[in-house]
Amino acid sequence: MGPVSEHVEPTDERPPGLAGVVLRGVGFAGAGYGSSQVLTFATYLALAKLITPGAFGMFAAGSIVAGVGTIVGESGMLAALIHRRDRLDEALNSALLATAAGGILLTILGLATSPLVGLYFHSHTARDVAAVMAATMFLRLIALVPDAQLQRRFSFFRRVIIDPLSVVAFAAGAVTAGAYGLGVWSLVIGTYAAALVNVVAAWALAGWRPHPSRASVAMWRELARYGRSVVGAEFIRRVTMEIPVIALGRFSGAGALGQFTYSFRVATQPLRALVNVGGYVLLPAFSRIAPERERFQMAVLRALRWVSATSFPVGMLLVPLGTPAVVLLFGETWRDAGYGAMALAIRWPARHGRRMAGPTCCRACTGCRSS
């Protein structure tokens, strides 16, 4: 029996007014995201007492290849599937085989490059973490097709059910392991627990069963061509984000990198809510109306005005409150993370506006050109 969910099936007709669907979606997604973030905050509050900044830094260093590799393996397939209007079953099966094969190849590549990670950061632990984290690329990529199914239907199981379950799994694995003194491996265990729950829940709730025989190379090429500009933009954004990790881990050590990861999380948390909640709903909505240029442009401008009016004042609150809040919540050990959060708070409101506008509009506009 398929999952019960409210959804709007894509058609070739002119899309009706989507304001109600989007607003309802923002409400559902916001509630789900809010519950996830409360759980995440509680988890990191506990981990700050159990794990040293150096362990967090070592995890960040060892996770670089897995993070960038996932962007490469995704190849814009999510956006391509959300926008797809015809031969959907063929597209889903083609994307599934492509992402599964890509996940396997990237896992092998991650294992092969792990010694280079260790050499760069002068750390055997970073090497071992990179090797173990390689398989997370496969787990994330095989959840892409069911995620696309849920998102194109405006189903909010991803935000309301799957995300909170994944956070609970991460907390159970990481906090328990941290209490036993496993250090950086606590974060690895938590990451795998969350990834496994995410895969199982996404496939269970999507209500779709694969038929690999329906896949085709021609369809894969269409999907890859659609997502080419998207993956390029996302790859550049991800690499840019990793530059501080690469520099700090190499020249300042794991402790400084761990402080940076916490400051980054604190500074981006309020704004990430806007991007994740809004972007999750807006991408399928924009994809529906992309062929209607005037309507699409007006919708984008409204969304950007809303993001700008909300994100900037929220981000600015961290300038005076960043360090006191971090020390109060996480302890004196993390004072440097508070200073980092204050500095990042000035930069991230504008960056998050671009983050929502750039990939979302790029995906929708690509669909408009390919229609």
C-alpha positions in Angstrom: 0.0 0.0 0.0 1.5 3.4 -1.0 2.0 6.2 1.4 -0.9 8.6 2.1 0.2 12.1 1.4 -1.1 15.3 0.0 0.4 16.0 -3.4 0.0 17.8 -6.6 0.8 15.7 -9.7 2.6 17.5 -12.5 0.7 18.0 -15.7 1.3 19.8 -19.0 -1.5 22.2 -18.2 -0.9 25.8 -17.0 -0.2 25.4 -13.3 -2.9 26.9 -11.1 -2.2 29.3 -8.3 0.4 27.7 -6.2 0.4 30.2 -3.3 -1.8 28.0 -1.1 0.3 24.9 -1.8 3.5 26.8 -1.1 2.3 28.4 2.1 0.9 25.1 3.4 4.2 23.5 2.4 6.2 26.1 4.2 4.1 25.4 7.3 4.6 21.6 7.2 8.3 21.9 6.2 8.9 24.5 8.9 7.3 22.4 11.6 9.3 19.4 10.5 12.5 21.4 10.2 11.9 23.1 13.5 11.6 19.7 15.3 14.7 18.5 13.6 16.7 21.5 14.6 15.6 21.3 18.2 16.8 17.7 18.3 20.0 18.7 16.5 20.7 21.5 19.0 20.2 19.2 21.9 22.5 16.6 20.3 25.4 19.1 19.7 24.9 20.5 23.2 25.6 17.1 24.5 28.4 16.4 22.1 30.2 19.7 23.1 30.6 18.2 26.6 31.7 14.8 25.4 34.0 15.4 22.4 36.9 17.8 22.1 37.2 20.5 19.4 40.1 18.5 17.9 37.8 15.5 17.3 35.3 17.7 15.5 38.1 19.2 13.4 39.5 15.7 12.5 36.0 14.7 11.4 35.6 17.8 9.2 39.0 17.1 7.6 38.2 13.5 7.0 34.7 14.3 5.5 35.9 16.7 2.8 36.0 14.0 0.0 32.7 12.6 0.9 31.0 16.0 0.9 32.4 17.1 -2.4 31.9 13.6 -3.9 28.2 13.6 -3.1 27.7 16.8 -5.1 29.5 15.3 -8.1 27.5 12.0 -7.8 24.2 13.8 -7.6 25.0 15.6 -10.9 21.8 17.7 -10.8 19.6 14.5 -11.0 17.3 15.7 -8.2 16.4 18.9 -10.0 16.1 17.0 -13.3 13.6 14.5 -11.8 11.6 17.2 -10.1 11.1 19.1 -13.3 10.5 16.0 -15.5 7.1 15.9 -17.1 7.2 12.9 -19.5 8.5 9.3 -19.5 8.8 9.6 -15.7 9.2 6.0 -14.9 12.1 5.7 -17.4 13.7 8.8 -15.9 13.4 7.5 -12.3 14.9 4.1 -13.2 17.7 5.7 -15.3 18.6 8.1 -12.5 18.6 5.3 -9.9 21.1 3.2 -11.9 23.2 6.2 -12.6 23.4 7.4 -9.0 23.9 3.9 -7.6 26.8 3.3 -10.0 28.2 6.7 -9.3 27.9 6.0 -5.5 29.9 2.8 -5.9 32.6 4.5 -8.0 32.9 7.5 -5.7 33.2 5.1 -2.7 36.1 3.4 -4.3 37.6 6.8 -5.2 37.2 7.9 -1.6 39.0 4.9 -0.3 41.8 5.4 -2.9 42.3 9.1 -2.0 42.1 8.6 1.8 45.9 8.3 2.1 46.2 11.7 0.3 43.9 13.2 3.0 46.2 11.8 5.7 49.3 13.1 4.0 47.8 16.6 3.5 46.6 17.0 7.1 49.6 15.0 8.6 47.2 12.8 10.4 46.6 9.0 10.3 43.2 9.6 11.9 42.1 12.0 9.1 43.2 9.3 6.7 41.2 6.6 8.5 38.1 8.8 8.8 38.2 9.6 5.1 38.4 5.9 4.2 35.5 5.0 6.5 33.3 7.9 5.4 33.7 7.1 1.7 30.7 4.7 1.8 28.4 7.5 3.0 28.4 8.8 -0.6 26.7 5.7 -1.8 24.1 5.8 1.0 23.2 9.4 0.2 23.0 8.9 -3.5 20.7 5.9 -3.4 18.2 8.0 -1.5 18.1 10.6 -4.2 15.3 9.1 -6.4 12.8 8.5 -3.6 13.6 12.0 -2.3 12.8 13.4 -5.8 9.5 11.5 -5.8 8.5 13.0 -2.5 9.5 16.5 -3.4 7.9 16.6 -6.8 4.6 15.6 -5.2 4.8 18.4 -2.6 4.9 15.6 0.0 6.4 16.8 3.2 7.3 13.4 4.7 11.0 14.4 4.1 10.8 17.3 6.5 8.1 16.1 8.9 9.2 12.4 9.3 12.5 11.5 7.6 14.6 14.4 8.8 13.6 14.1 12.5 14.1 10.3 12.4 17.6 10.8 10.9 18.5 13.3 13.7 17.3 10.9 16.4 19.5 8.2 14.8 22.5 10.5 14.7 22.0 11.5 18.3 21.6 7.9 19.4 24.8 6.8 17.7 27.0 9.8 18.3 26.1 10.6 21.9 26.2 7.0 23.0 29.6 6.5 21.4 30.8 9.8 22.8 29.8 8.8 26.3 32.1 5.8 25.9 35.0 8.0 24.9 35.2 7.2 21.2 36.0 10.7 20.1 35.9 11.4 16.4 34.5 8.0 15.7 31.4 9.0 17.6 30.6 11.4 14.8 31.3 8.8 12.2 28.9 6.3 13.9 26.2 8.9 14.2 26.6 9.9 10.5 26.2 6.3 9.4 23.2 5.8 11.6 21.5 8.9 10.2 22.3 7.9 6.6 20.9 4.4 7.0 17.7 5.7 8.6 17.4 8.3 5.8 17.7 5.6 3.1 15.2 3.2 4.6 12.6 5.9 5.5 12.8 7.6 2.1 12.3 4.4 0.2 9.5 3.3 2.5 7.6 6.6 2.2 8.1 7.2 -1.5 5.9 4.3 -2.5 7.8 3.5 -5.6 9.5 0.3 -6.7 12.3 0.3 -9.3 12.3 -1.6 -12.6 15.9 -1.3 -13.8 15.0 -2.8 -17.2 13.1 0.4 -18.0 16.3 2.6 -17.7 18.0 3.8 -20.8 21.3 5.5 -21.7 19.4 8.1 -23.8 17.3 9.1 -20.8 20.4 9.3 -18.5 22.0 11.7 -21.0 18.9 13.9 -21.0 18.9 14.1 -17.2 22.7 14.7 -17.1 22.4 17.5 -19.7 19.6 19.1 -17.7 21.6 19.1 -14.5 25.0 20.1 -15.9 24.7 23.8 -15.0 23.2 22.9 -11.6 26.0 20.5 -10.5 28.6 23.0 -11.7 27.3 25.8 -9.5 26.8 23.4 -6.5 30.3 22.0 -7.0 31.9 25.5 -6.9 29.8 26.5 -3.9 30.8 23.3 -2.0 34.5 23.6 -2.9 34.4 27.3 -1.8 32.9 26.2 1.5 35.7 23.7 2.1 38.6 26.2 1.6 38.6 27.3 5.2 38.5 23.6 6.3 41.4 22.8 4.1 43.4 25.8 5.2 42.7 25.6 9.0 43.2 21.9 9.2 46.6 22.1 7.4 48.1 25.2 9.0 46.2 25.7 12.4 45.5 22.2 13.5 42.4 20.1 14.3 41.5 22.1 17.4 41.1 25.4 15.4 39.2 23.5 12.7 36.9 22.1 15.3 36.2 25.6 16.7 35.5 26.8 13.1 33.0 24.0 12.5 31.0 24.9 15.6 31.1 28.6 14.8 29.9 27.9 11.3 27.0 25.8 12.6 26.0 28.5 15.0 26.3 31.4 12.5 24.4 29.6 9.8 21.7 27.9 11.8 19.0 30.6 11.8 19.5 31.3 8.1 19.8 27.6 7.1 16.2 27.2 8.3 15.0 29.8 5.8 16.9 28.2 3.0 16.0 24.6 3.7 12.3 25.2 4.4 11.8 27.7 1.6 14.0 26.0 -0.9 12.4 22.6 -0.4 9.0 24.0 -1.3 10.0 26.6 -3.9 12.0 24.3 -6.2 9.1 22.2 -7.3 6.8 25.3 -7.4 9.2 27.2 -9.5 9.7 24.2 -11.8 6.0 24.2 -12.5 5.8 27.8 -13.5 9.2 28.2 -15.2 7.8 28.2 -18.7 5.7 31.3 -17.8 8.6 33.8 -17.6 6.7 36.8 -16.2 5.0 34.7 -13.5 8.3 33.0 -12.7 10.2 36.3 -12.3 7.5 37.8 -10.0 7.6 34.6 -7.8 11.4 34.7 -7.6 11.4 38.4 -6.6 8.7 37.8 -3.9 10.7 34.9 -2.5 14.0 36.9 -2.4 12.3 39.9 -0.7 11.0 37.5 2.0 14.4 35.9 2.5 16.2 39.2 2.6 13.8 40.8 5.0 14.0 37.9 7.4 17.6 36.6 7.2 19.5 39.9 7.6 18.1 41.0 11.0 18.2 37.4 12.3 21.9 37.1 11.3 22.9 40.4 12.8 21.7 39.3 16.2 24.7 37.1 16.4 27.2 40.0 16.1 26.6 41.1 19.8 25.3 37.8 21.1 27.5 35.2 19.4 30.3 34.7 22.0 28.2 35.0 25.1 25.6 32.6 23.7 28.2 30.0 22.7 30.0 30.1 26.0 26.7 29.9 27.9 25.4 27.0 25.9 28.5 25.0 25.0 31.1 26.0 27.7 34.3 28.0 28.0 36.1 25.5 25.8 34.2 26.8 22.8 34.8 30.5 23.3 36.8 30.8 20.0 33.7 29.4 18.2 31.7 32.3 19.5 34.2 34.8 18.1 34.0 32.9 14.8 30.2 33.0 14.8 30.2 36.8 15.3 32.4 37.2 12.3 30.5 34.8 10.1 27.2 36.4 11.0 28.1 39.5 9.0 28.8 37.5 5.9 26.2 34.8 5.8 22.8 36.6 5.4 23.8 37.7 1.9 25.4 34.4 1.1 22.3 32.4 2.1 20.1 34.6 -0.1 22.4 33.7 -3.0 22.3 30.1 -1.9 18.5 29.9 -2.2 18.2 32.1 -5.3 21.1 30.6 -7.3 20.5 26.9 -7.4 16.7 27.1 -7.2 16.5 29.7 -10.1 19.2 27.9 -12.0 17.3 24.6 -11.9 14.0 26.1 -12.8 15.5 28.2 -15.6 17.3 25.2 -17.0 14.0 23.4 -17.1 12.5 26.4 -18.9 15.2 26.3 -21.6 14.8 22.5 -22.0 11.1 22.6 -22.3 
